[in-house]
């Protein structure tokens, strides 16, 4: 019975994922910023994502051990978010804001520390954004975050139900931020992450470098001075300033290692070199 239940869950997950991908492709084809993106390039991104998801999964037992050991060493969370009764709503709000703040600063570190940027730059090498770009992260990115950057679970002991609801609420603004759609939220552009707001973060234009880091709430970019409010028709080209990009799936797998020992220059550094 347990095997049958798992099989049904797996089939359901595949169906849901397929429906999401097809819906995203339909929206992108109807309202694209870059309407002539070749299918070969889209298929390449899917292959990179598949490989970069399989490798962390294969190492998941190792990352679970290391992260579990780190969290346990600090007592399993200093702040206990309660989910019982009326505590659920304020705990959920606290979780959403705190976790998004944590992700904001982790993202900034990925652009500041050269060794993290050498990994994260694979994500920024996408010259055209799409729904699948949101998952186009190097496998080491996932392994390092899951296994060693455990500050949030060290600080917060979070009930599973809050994590579940929180993930559902943040899924759309986070996952759909890379959609290839020409959509401007106008005066509401800084309320929640959206494709135009996040496109600025991937921009090739020097004035956009190190801007709009937030995963869900642009509030953090406003507070810490990294916000760029996009103009209604502002949809800049994207990619790495030096034009580098993976030429094959294997190139993507070994991406940070082939760029050693000099490391990939950060966008801000490339801007200063140009200027």
C-alpha positions as CSV (number, residue, x, y, z in Angstrom):
1,X,0.0,0.0,0.0
2,X,2.8,2.4,0.8
3,X,4.5,1.7,-2.5
4,X,1.1,2.3,-4.3
5,X,0.7,5.6,-2.4
6,X,4.1,6.8,-3.3
7,X,3.5,5.9,-6.9
8,X,0.3,7.9,-7.0
9,X,2.1,10.9,-5.4
10,X,4.9,10.6,-8.0
11,X,2.4,10.5,-10.9
12,X,0.5,13.4,-9.5
13,X,3.7,15.4,-9.1
14,X,4.7,14.7,-12.7
15,X,1.3,15.7,-14.0
16,X,1.3,18.9,-12.0
17,X,4.8,19.8,-13.1
18,X,3.9,19.1,-16.7
19,X,0.8,21.3,-16.5
20,X,2.8,24.1,-15.0
21,X,5.5,23.9,-17.7
22,X,2.9,23.8,-20.5
23,X,1.0,26.7,-19.0
24,X,4.2,28.8,-18.6
25,X,5.2,28.0,-22.2
26,X,1.7,29.1,-23.4
27,X,2.0,32.4,-21.5
28,X,5.5,33.0,-22.7
29,X,4.6,32.4,-26.3
30,X,1.7,34.9,-26.1
31,X,3.4,37.7,-24.2
32,X,7.1,37.2,-24.8
33,X,9.8,39.8,-24.3
34,X,12.0,37.7,-26.7
35,X,9.5,36.0,-29.0
36,X,12.0,34.3,-31.3
37,X,13.9,32.2,-28.8
38,X,15.0,29.0,-30.6
39,X,13.6,25.7,-29.3
40,X,17.2,24.3,-29.3
41,X,18.2,26.8,-26.6
42,X,15.1,26.0,-24.5
43,X,15.7,22.3,-24.7
44,X,19.4,22.9,-23.7
45,X,18.2,24.7,-20.5
46,X,15.9,21.7,-19.6
47,X,18.8,19.3,-20.0
48,X,21.0,21.4,-17.8
49,X,18.3,21.6,-15.1
50,X,17.7,17.9,-15.2
51,X,21.4,17.1,-14.6
52,X,21.8,19.8,-12.0
53,X,18.8,18.4,-10.1
54,X,19.9,14.8,-10.3
55,X,23.4,15.4,-8.8
56,X,22.1,17.1,-5.5
57,X,19.5,14.3,-5.2
58,X,22.3,11.8,-5.4
59,X,24.2,13.7,-2.6
60,X,21.1,14.4,-0.5
61,X,22.0,11.8,2.2
62,X,25.3,13.6,2.7
63,X,23.8,17.1,2.8
64,X,21.1,15.9,5.2
65,X,23.7,14.5,7.6
66,X,25.9,17.7,7.5
67,X,22.9,20.1,7.9
68,X,21.4,17.9,10.6
69,X,24.6,17.8,12.5
70,X,25.1,21.6,12.3
71,X,21.5,22.4,13.4
72,X,21.7,19.8,16.2
73,X,24.9,21.3,17.5
74,X,23.1,24.6,18.0
75,X,20.2,23.1,19.7
76,X,17.8,22.7,16.8
77,X,16.6,26.3,16.6
78,X,16.7,29.2,19.1
79,X,13.3,30.6,18.2
80,X,10.3,28.2,18.2
81,X,7.6,29.3,15.8
82,X,4.3,27.9,17.1
83,X,1.6,26.6,14.8
84,X,-1.2,25.9,17.3
85,X,-4.3,28.0,17.5
86,X,-4.0,31.7,16.9
87,X,-0.2,31.5,16.8
88,X,-0.3,30.1,13.2
89,X,-1.0,33.4,11.4
90,X,1.7,35.5,13.2
91,X,4.2,32.6,13.0
92,X,3.5,32.3,9.2
93,X,4.1,36.0,8.7
94,X,7.3,35.9,10.7
95,X,8.5,32.9,8.7
96,X,7.7,34.5,5.4
97,X,9.6,37.7,6.2
98,X,12.5,36.1,8.0
99,X,13.1,33.4,5.4
100,X,12.9,36.0,2.6
101,X,15.4,38.2,4.4
102,X,17.7,35.2,4.9
103,X,17.5,34.4,1.1
104,X,18.1,38.1,0.3
105,X,21.4,38.1,2.1
106,X,22.4,34.7,0.8
107,X,21.8,36.0,-2.7
108,X,23.9,39.1,-2.0
109,X,26.7,36.9,-0.7
110,X,26.6,34.9,-4.0
111,X,27.4,38.1,-5.8
112,X,30.1,39.3,-3.3
113,X,32.2,36.2,-2.5
114,X,34.2,35.2,-5.6
115,X,33.9,31.5,-5.0
116,X,30.1,31.7,-4.6
117,X,29.8,33.9,-7.7
118,X,31.9,31.4,-9.7
119,X,29.0,28.9,-9.0
120,X,26.0,31.3,-9.1
121,X,27.2,32.8,-12.4
122,X,25.9,29.8,-14.3
123,X,22.4,31.0,-13.4
124,X,23.2,34.5,-14.7
125,X,24.7,33.1,-18.0
126,X,21.2,32.6,-19.4
127,X,20.9,35.1,-22.3
128,X,17.2,34.7,-22.5
129,X,15.0,34.2,-19.5
130,X,12.1,31.7,-19.2
131,X,10.2,29.7,-16.7
132,X,12.9,27.0,-16.6
133,X,15.7,29.6,-15.8
134,X,14.4,29.7,-12.3
135,X,15.7,26.1,-11.8
136,X,18.9,26.6,-13.9
137,X,21.2,26.7,-10.9
138,X,24.5,24.9,-10.7
139,X,24.3,21.6,-8.7
140,X,26.9,22.9,-6.2
141,X,24.6,25.8,-5.4
142,X,22.0,23.4,-4.1
143,X,24.5,21.1,-2.3
144,X,26.2,24.0,-0.5
145,X,23.0,25.7,0.5
146,X,21.3,22.5,1.7
147,X,24.3,21.1,3.5
148,X,26.3,24.0,5.0
149,X,24.3,27.3,4.9
150,X,21.9,26.3,7.7
151,X,21.6,29.7,9.5
152,X,17.9,29.8,9.2
153,X,17.1,26.4,10.8
154,X,19.7,27.2,13.4
155,X,17.7,30.4,14.3
156,X,14.2,29.1,13.8
157,X,12.5,25.8,14.7
158,X,9.7,25.8,12.2
159,X,6.7,23.4,12.2
160,X,6.2,21.5,9.0
161,X,2.7,23.0,8.3
162,X,4.1,26.5,8.4
163,X,6.9,25.5,5.9
164,X,4.3,23.9,3.7
165,X,1.9,26.9,3.6
166,X,4.9,29.3,3.3
167,X,6.2,27.4,0.3
168,X,2.8,27.5,-1.4
169,X,2.5,31.2,-0.9
170,X,5.9,32.1,-2.2
171,X,6.0,29.6,-5.0
172,X,4.4,31.8,-7.7
173,X,6.4,35.1,-7.1
174,X,9.6,33.1,-6.7
175,X,9.3,30.5,-9.5
176,X,7.6,32.8,-12.0
177,X,10.1,35.6,-11.6
178,X,12.0,34.4,-14.7
179,X,9.1,34.2,-17.1
180,X,9.7,35.6,-20.5
181,X,6.7,37.9,-20.4
182,X,6.3,41.6,-21.2
183,X,4.3,42.5,-18.1
184,X,4.7,45.7,-16.0
185,X,3.0,46.0,-12.6
186,X,3.5,49.8,-12.7
187,X,3.0,51.3,-9.2
188,X,2.8,47.8,-7.7
189,X,6.2,46.7,-9.1
190,X,7.8,46.9,-5.6
191,X,5.0,45.0,-3.8
192,X,6.0,41.5,-4.8
193,X,8.7,39.9,-7.0
194,X,7.7,39.7,-10.6
195,X,9.3,39.0,-14.0
196,X,10.1,42.6,-14.9
197,X,11.5,43.4,-11.4
198,X,13.8,40.3,-11.5
199,X,14.8,40.8,-15.1
200,X,16.6,43.9,-13.9
201,X,18.7,41.7,-11.7
202,X,19.8,39.6,-14.7
203,X,20.4,42.7,-16.9
204,X,23.5,43.3,-18.9
205,X,23.3,47.1,-18.3
206,X,25.9,48.3,-15.8
207,X,23.4,50.5,-13.9
208,X,21.4,47.4,-13.1
209,X,24.3,45.3,-11.7
210,X,23.8,44.2,-8.0
211,X,20.1,45.3,-8.0
212,X,16.8,43.6,-7.1
213,X,18.0,40.6,-5.1
214,X,14.8,39.8,-3.4
215,X,13.2,36.4,-4.0
216,X,9.6,37.4,-2.9
217,X,9.4,40.8,-1.2
218,X,11.2,43.8,-2.9
219,X,10.9,45.4,0.5
220,X,14.4,44.1,1.4
221,X,15.9,45.8,-1.7
222,X,14.2,49.1,-0.6
223,X,15.5,48.8,3.0
224,X,19.1,47.9,2.0
225,X,19.4,50.3,-0.9
226,X,19.6,47.8,-3.8
227,X,16.3,48.5,-5.4
228,X,15.8,49.5,-9.0
229,X,12.2,50.4,-9.9
230,X,11.8,49.4,-13.6
231,X,10.2,51.8,-16.0
232,X,7.0,50.6,-17.6
233,X,8.8,49.6,-20.9
234,X,12.2,48.6,-19.3
235,X,13.0,45.0,-20.3
236,X,16.8,44.9,-20.8
237,X,18.9,42.2,-22.4
238,X,20.3,39.5,-20.0
239,X,23.3,37.3,-19.5
240,X,26.9,37.7,-18.3
241,X,28.7,40.9,-19.1
242,X,31.7,38.9,-20.5
243,X,29.3,36.9,-22.8
244,X,30.4,33.6,-21.2
245,X,27.9,30.7,-21.3
246,X,28.0,26.9,-21.2
247,X,28.5,25.3,-24.6
248,X,27.3,21.9,-23.5
249,X,25.7,20.1,-20.6
250,X,29.1,18.9,-19.4
251,X,30.3,22.5,-19.6
252,X,27.5,23.5,-17.2
253,X,28.3,20.6,-14.8
254,X,32.0,21.7,-14.4
255,X,31.2,25.4,-14.8
256,X,32.9,26.8,-11.6
257,X,35.9,24.5,-11.9
258,X,36.7,25.5,-15.5
259,X,36.7,29.2,-14.4
260,X,39.4,28.6,-11.7
261,X,41.8,29.9,-10.6
262,X,40.8,33.4,-11.6
263,X,37.2,33.0,-10.7
264,X,34.4,34.7,-12.7
265,X,34.4,38.4,-12.3
266,X,31.3,39.8,-10.5
267,X,29.0,42.0,-12.5
268,X,30.0,45.1,-10.5
269,X,33.7,44.3,-11.2
270,X,33.0,44.0,-14.9
271,X,31.2,47.3,-14.9
272,X,34.1,49.1,-13.3
273,X,36.5,47.5,-15.8
274,X,34.3,48.8,-18.6
275,X,34.0,52.2,-17.1
